Amino acid sequence: MIEMIEPSMLLILGLVALAAGFIDAVAGGGGMLTVPALLSIGLPPHIALGTNKLAATFASSTAAWTYYRKQLFSPRFWRASFLATLIGAITGTLVVDLISTDWLEKVLPLIILAAAVYTVWHPHPKVHSNRLPHRCRTFRKKQWLQGTSLGFYDGLAGPGTGAFWTVSNMALYRLDILMASGLAKAMNFTSNLTSLITFAVLGHINFALGLTMGICLMLGAYIGAHSAIRFGAKFIRPVFVTVVIILAIKLAWQAWL
């Protein structure tokens, strides 16, 4: 299918992926750019979602590794979250395979729009602590509820998952935005990789296009993660809000007008 895409369109998709990787590493929400871009070139929704997962795995792996090297999250501490996210992502991807293409074409833009609106108008908790939460039974329940629900959503649709992780990490565990973003990238990589493998088994991936966009996403994620770590919350919030507002307007125009 990639042979049918004009070079100019492929260049545009690469630039979109570069911007999406940067945005996703900074605060999440890169899928709000890449999924509509893939749908706009005529890919069926299932293929667009699967191809996006391949590309997104590049970005999330780069961002997660960068945050890990900066010691902004501990894999051992969040083991239950990893497992819950994995289970949720497999379930969500299997469910989306059962949904008809016509229905998915109508609903997907609305899901993306709802994610955009929520992440803009939902206030980020004002947290300045960089300490990990205390381990207890309630903490474990939070991990399982958060991991399975957000993993399921990422497998089912995906756009906005990173932003949902960041906001919920701050609200549930009182993490500051930088540590919340680090944990979000690790969990997003987990659900992306899990969903990618499931989509591959189901045959819903354009590998050539996904790899091309993935390289651009990886570069954008590398730049974005280092920028976020260097400049912190004062940099993250304005960039995120600005981009999501633009996307919300764009998606509303496409879906209803």
N, C-alpha and C positions, 0 to 999 in steps of 0.2 A: 504493500500500500504506500510505502514511503516514496516509491518511484513516481507516483501520481501527484505528489506534492511539489509545487513550484519552488525553485530555489529561494525566491524572495519570501515566500510563506514560511519555508523552513528557517530562514534567518530571523523572521519575526518571532516564530515559536521559540528559537534559541534565546532571543533577547527577553521574551516573556519569562522563560525558565530561569534566566540569570537573575532577573528582578525578584521572581518568586522565591528562589533559593535564599537570597539576601533577606527578604521579608520574613520567611519562615524561620530562619536562624535567629532573627532579632526578637520576634514575638509570636510567631505562628501565623497561619492563615495563608501560606503560599498557594495552597490548593485552590483558593478562591480565584487565583489567576490562571493556573494551569488547566484545571478541568474545563472552564468555559472556553479556553483557547483551543483545546483538543476537540471539544464539541463543535466549535465554529468551523473546523475544516471538514466536517461531515463524518467524523468517526461515530459509530453506534455507541450509545451510552455505556454498555458493558465494556467495550474495547477501550473507550476513553478512560473509564475508571481504572481498568487494569493497567493500561499504559502509564497513566498518571502515578500509579503505585510503584511501577518500576523506576520512573524518574525521581519520585519523591524519596525512595529508599536511598538514592545517592546523596541527596541533600541532608536527610535526617541523620545518616551515618556520619557524614562529615561534621555536622554541627554537634552531634552527641559526643564524638571523639574529642572535639575541641574543648567542650565544656568539661569532659572527664579529665583531660590532661591538666586543666586549670583547677581540678579538685572541687568542682562545683556540684557534684553529686556522687554518692557512694552506691555502686551497684549492689553490694551485699546488704545494705540497709533497706533497700527497696525491692527485695526479692519477691515478696507477695504481689507487689504492683506489676512486676514483670510477668508473672504467671497469669494473673487475672487479665492483663491486657492481651496476652497471647490467646487465651481462651475466647475472650470477647471478639477479637479480630477475626478468628477463624469462623465463628458463628455468624458475624455480620456479613462476611464475604460469601458464605454459603447461602444466606438469605437473599442477597442481591442477585445471585444467579437465578433465583426462582422468580424474580420480578420481570414482567413483560417489558420489552423495549419501549413500546408506545407510552406506557405508564411512567417509566423511568425518565423519558424525554420531557414529560410535562412536570414531573415532581422535582427533578434534580435542580433546576434553576431556583426553585422556591426554597429548597433546603439550603442552597448556597446563600441566598439572600437572607434567610432567617439567621444563619450563622453569622453573617456579616453584621446585621443589625444588633444581634445579641452582644457580640464582642465589642461593638462601639459603645453601646449605651449601658452595658453592665459595668459598674464602677470597679476598678481594681482595688482590693483592700490595701490600705496604707500600712504596710508592714516593713519594718527596718531590721528585723532580726535575721541573722544568718546562721542560727542554731537549728539543728535537726530536732524534730518533735520527739517527745518521750514515747517509748514503745509501751503499748498496753493493748488490751483487748479491743477497745474502741478504735485505736489506731489501725489495727489489722482489718477491722470491718470497713473502715474508710478506704483502705487500699483496695480491697476486693470490690466494693461498690463502684469506686471511681475507675478502676482498671477495666472491669468487665463492661461497664456502660460506655466509656470513651473508646475502648478497643472495639466494641460492637459498632459504634457510630463510624469509626475510621474504616472498618471493613465494609460497612454498608454504603457510605458516601465519602467522607473524608475531609472536605473543605472546612477549615476552622478548627480542626482537632487540636493542633498545637496551641492555639489561643485558648481553647477550653481547658486544656491541661494547665496552662500557666495560671489562669484565673482561679481554677479550683485548687491548685497547689497552694496558692496564697491564702485562699479562704479556709481550706481544711487544715493546713499544717502551719499556717502563719510564717511562711517562708518569704523572704524578700524577693523582689521581682527577678533578680539575677539568678538566685538559686532555684526559684520556681521555673525559670526558663531552662535551666540546665536539666532539671528533672523532666520537664516537658519534652525536651528533645530526645532524651533516652527512651521514654515511653512511646513517643511518636515513631522512633526507629523500630521499636519492637513490633508495634501494630502494622507499620508499613511493610516490614520484611515478612511477617506472618501472612498478611493479606496478599502480598506479592506472590508468595509460594502457592497459595490457594488459587489465585487468579491464573497462574501459570498452568497448574494442573487442569483447570477448567478451560484453558485455551483462549483466554480473553485478553491477550497482550499483543501489541504491535512492538516487537522487540527493537527493531531498527530505530523507530521514532522515539521509543522510550529511552534507549541508550543515548541517543543524540541529545535529547532534552536533559537527561540525567547528568551528563557531563557539565552542561551549563548550570544546572541547579547546584551541582557540587561546588563549582567555582563561586557562585553567588552565596552559598551557605558558608563557605570558608571566610569570605570577606565579611558577611553579616555577623557571624559568631564572634570574630575578633573585634568588630566595631562595637557590638553590644557589650562585650567584656571590658573594652577600653573606656567606653563613654557611659555605660550604666543606664539606669532607669530614665534619666533626663533625655537620653537619646532614643530609647526604645519606644516609649509611650507616644510621642508626637508622630513618629514614622508610622507606627502601627495604625493609629487612629486615622491619619490622613489617607493611607492606602485603602483601608476598609470602607471609608465613606465613599471614595471614588468607585470602588467595586460594587457597593450596594446600589448606587445610582445606576451604574451600567447594567447590572443584572435586572433591576426593576424595569428598565427600559426594554430589555430583551424579552423578559417574561410576559409583560402586560401590554406593551405598545409596539 
